[in-house]
Amino acid sequence: MDMTAADALVGTTLAGRYRVESRIANGGMATVFAAHDLRLDRRVALKVMHSTLARDPQFVQRFINEALAVAKLSHPNVVQVYDQGSDQGHVYLAMEYVPGQTLRAAMRARSRFSPEEALQIMVPVLAGLGAAHQAGMVHRDMKPENVLITRNGQIKVADFGLARAVEASQQGLTKTGTLMGTAAYLAPEQITHSTADARSDVYACGIMLYELLTGHQPHTGESPIAVAYQHVNEDVPRPSRVVPGIPPEVDALVVRSTERDPAYRLADAGQFLAAVFAAQKALKQQPAPQEAATSVLEAVPAEAPGAGSAGGDTQTLQALDLPPVDYDDYEDERPARPSLRTPLMVLGALLLVVAVGFGWWMVDGRYETVPDLVGKESDAAREDLRLLGFRVQTAEEPMYSDDAPAGTVAGTEPAAGDRLLPGTLVTLILSAGPRYVTMPDVEGASVAEARDVLEDAGLTDIVEDEITSYDNPPGTVITSAPAPGQQADREESVTLTISAGFPVPDVVGRQVDDARNLLQASDLEVEVVEEHHDEVPKGQVIAQSPEADTTVGAGQTVTLTVSSGPETVQIPDIRGWKVDRARKELEDLGFTVTVHQLIGDRVGDYNPKGEAAKGATIEIWTSPFGGRGDDHRPWFWPLD
């Protein structure tokens, strides 16, 4: 963005929210403005990408993804990202406004720092960086220009993840000044394999510590290629070789953090911070040097916050009257060297031609481009990458994709278009299909059938909500949310409203006709089964199945057990029997026997006759001759 175009934004409002007030800085990637957030009434720093980058869809998408990730990071030693967006072609990032200066400016003013000062500066830097590492983020561009010091001495790390977006759109180490601004801090693996992880940030912080201690960078050269070559092929020297008297504990920090092989390097900023604390403790136990420089830092507490802590005491510099912060513009801030004006310029030109040729081979000639494999089958994509000399693995977790059918390649890491050295590991990310799918119609289906249909559509988070229903069979789907035909998010739950039917009325104790009418009014079928009962009157309901309050659906059958009265037994004709025989026979049949002893030992008469309920009492009257006549009374029995 040229100055005319940049200044044209001053006084305008982006996205109806950010009123641009003044230009703070301009660089190869973006222009930074001071702006006022009209919605939240606060001052923000607005980084507006240059139009050449904003026209690159790949850059814009990567920029948005990185910005969204960084915005989730909250730590007192990290510059907060508030928002990102675009307005009329202006792609912007809204960040915390930090008045103050960069660590680079402080280093220029002080040349070098004592070991105690250098470690105290590194504590908040590593605390903020450690929080990012703990969240799975990598900075990729740690350098003094990205460390800000507020006017009250607070230290904050800026521009997390933005280097990744730049690298993705600028294939090669010399475009738009990308290597020019960061070559001094690049880890060897970033140069040789174009890969970066937390250990790459540790390497850059080790270089920063070396620079704080000695006043200059460990590797220098006439070109970024020369500096990069030294990072790959030469160890970072112990700072005590340059500044005698630096304690061995501090030397060890620099060596451990700048190992060329990342396998032997401190694993992340959290480990680096712990090592710094240990070194600080060791230094406190040693006698103070006779010529210690005046400390610009407050004392570091004995228990400083951990690297992953989102809270804790913020490490600060003493308050100074400092100029406004110089936002990083991804350009090298080393003073330009004076032009050579000697006859050796001819030789220099020849060397430049050779360097350009070597540079092309280092930067581009030996690199291969990651192809666009979206939509390809995994096996075919693997073969394509192997033919280009890359190592290949498949990511454990798939990703949603509207462009790639489920099971095919949805993307790669590094991304398509990136330039990599042969032998670099490329990760295939398979597609889980689109995130949003059309909600199937499962209304009326059983729960099991509905679940099968939804899971086949990729909707696996299913919530069931049962309600009473007189119209739907129990266990069937009444409604769904989302409704059929709507777009359903596979990351969100689907709620199925399930019919629980309705409770069966309690009809036990009612007369059978009343019970039948009540059940049929609820659209239930009725079946009646009779059963003898000694206590329940005939025609009254003894039991029901299903029982009362059991959940049923319309049309279901309820079986009623109805009393048919007590069970009866046929009474034998015992007239003329011996009383003892008659008693035994009747008692065996379940009757109670009462004998009215008159004359004789035979049954003259008994009552009742015919049938009687079990347990009923049978009365017997004795006679010497047995019964006679229709009423079977003895001959001497008086007539009524």
Steps between C-alpha positions, in 0.01 A plus 500: 500500500666829390492800727233674293266203523581451867436862588174485309368262768559756776165647600300209354312230691559133421214253536290777654695451822866607486564872442854536364675786681866499395770289337747347745731296277533354153680185387527239233190313617264756646440850624415552866255769604380632831122464496200540727259211552163676484312199631708443815632857533866410523822566311633218287786438261369419153734304274379530138655253254650637181276469200735254322457254788131575545440392139649156570209273612741244645669764711172650616360163607820405682511845659141462625562151638813608685333814636205298634740261674705779656188686616427207735833552677476717811815577699633821658826464304332458162356778284130421485337456159146636514353459154571439132303580191496670163329806362507606135815297431679607820591190702569606857583380847387687813746464787570632844655847480835493681664840551873464555793361303636176359773297666709581191483871588599424859793288376621781276489741794680266741732304267512201736353394833641331807419128544248584775328758280496274196340215694240731652405617151472140379264395783187683373595429138512125572191516720292645216656269243453203732129570527481480120699176491274349763203592279664324202607818319841585353614861449749433213642853503637573848737798493550825697272688259212279617561562871328818620576694819220721629563833667451344841751228422266211413637263236272351235564266204332606175403358160434136592439283196510781243835384361332173401249686286778698333714193437207315344444771240866587436676192371869567544723663755559841343156624392352805672790499745385187684851355546654847511326570830531156664810319370694584816247305712404210272559150635693262274191283437307804376771561243560143387151351527267802524350348815454664839382390843541623858871414489545744210365778723740386774791536255394856413473589870847356557632732228320793667660409836843488335437841345386649833819373667751594230341790313510329161368192320706177492485462122545793262566529129464708187172333406219305661622190313838530668339536843271204434797290393671569834190401697495163322875429517640680806421479871408814691807585713489540875434868580787495753742474209390848396431648844730345761344448839160376387416216742511141368131455597408773252737360236322165542160661437617637165661170400201285599251726323698534174597140432495454123329163535153571648503157668766629743340841549272609784156368400294817541483839668377340822823298533704806402325708768565234766869499402508881527355482851765245598775724360359804684501303824862398441602859424339626823723262695814642340676825608387805301751616233698816580397676182134410467298727272202682650197270480211620285272227630311455822595197708358173370288329768634175640204316357437648156188390310524190288522511123147380459349727761233736381533702817764570759724800547585665170874558457569871436781740426532810709279775365683712243396790279519307175389582144191332351536133427666410171277223362687227316474529125679173417805691380857481634572795722882480485665825392577498133867453415675778309532442129836373375651755274830333411640325196400175671141569391566312177614196692199545725271495199651174383461353846140623501429304182643189662305570818178544305554164333578336830211681659260377233610144565477544877168682486315352206695257281508208740145546623184324380148640509236320705225414248130567547362158595151600616247235400759233415491153646752451778710239318525709183593810700770309686650383172503855359689626804747212501583564135595855602732362766290587806440278800129446563280436800125522561357719776317315776202736493308580179370849423170623362501595134234617258731428206629150574275196540538316829808280502687694232770760556371827645837672530865467587735636762708682375238642268476458124733743325762499775856441381678226695824309488477135389482280808271741683207335678162590346184413693186403311181616669202291395152638456219430745256636242313829533437640843141595416259237365130496417300371795331168408129445566478249785159597637289191568804270502604297801789634705734228369403568138539877549844458653616285209383759247657793686831325556516406131464874428790577735287629788622304801422727795134404560293611798166331581216688672195290595155651540149361561310447178155353434551516122839337443610147586750484786863506389435682172628842392244782519724790387869580452713810543625603249184428305510277190659679206686758708881520512642310796844568649686174559678665793166573671250260654176387339200482733234236439165539676391145576149381584482347846136400437252562785424337837237224525203605719449313830180290467557239773192483725264636234215305349610344174269713282624825656862390460446404135343837417784693669774312317329517163465878545884511505510310170608176665381150415349295788514125564312345795602185687275365780636351818338360816558705808378432850496865608449718190142522381410359166551748208762710677854548354760314705815595299614661175794450262685727431470637851373848575734787391695275266589690181312373195398618158168533323357165384685296758300223676433508874399168656251516790468219753137505623356312798244230419426458871626224728569153359208247571516128569231235436361365829442122487167350611597368844153391628514168680881516535667440827566839659876439526524409132296802394709735715828374350372519142377858540813619681716347228305712251587811699178548691448563870256251656255562786313193636165531680486176700140383539440125498717245324838524323393544138441812297135570495532838324760767410500857376586655256472266210627513146805738484667717759818703524808343645515568872120519526337332804292187436248418769410133567206358700525144622236225481496133581358414156632756263307761308172472318263710297580776264647714771695195634403572861469217753158336531454643841607852395213741563348661197520874460 
